[in-house]
Amino acid sequence: MISTDALIKKDTDKYGDEILSAFSDIADSEPKFFKNQIQEVTNLIKTIVYNKNIDDNNLKETATEILVLILERVPSIGKTKSNILNDLIQLIFFNMV
């Protein structure tokens, strides 16, 4: 799994979009890939969204959309792990503010 430091450091901000784009492509084509690591993926997304050093709201929204996409494609994750749904709802509300 990718270290969250790679997405957070100022000198790697330019790669954040590319990394999340790759995650999004995987979530779109093979969402079950994330099924066993959904908690780690959720933690990574929460780290991105809640990080005050990341000013790019588009990056934060993309991160949240990845979790939405995974849960849309593999709804059984949301049914068995309600904490993931709670985290997603908090992320969505955070992005709205």
FENMOCOR-V595835 format. One record per run of one state. SS is the DSSP state (2 for helix, 1 for strand, 0 for the rest). FROM is the first residue (numbers start at 1). TO is the last residue. If there is no record, write none. Layout:
# FENMOCOR-V595835
SS,FROM,TO
SS,FROM,TO
This chain:
# FENMOCOR-V595835
0,1,3
2,4,8
0,9,9
2,10,29
0,30,30
2,31,50
0,51,56
2,57,73
0,74,74
2,75,80
0,81,81
2,82,96
0,97,97
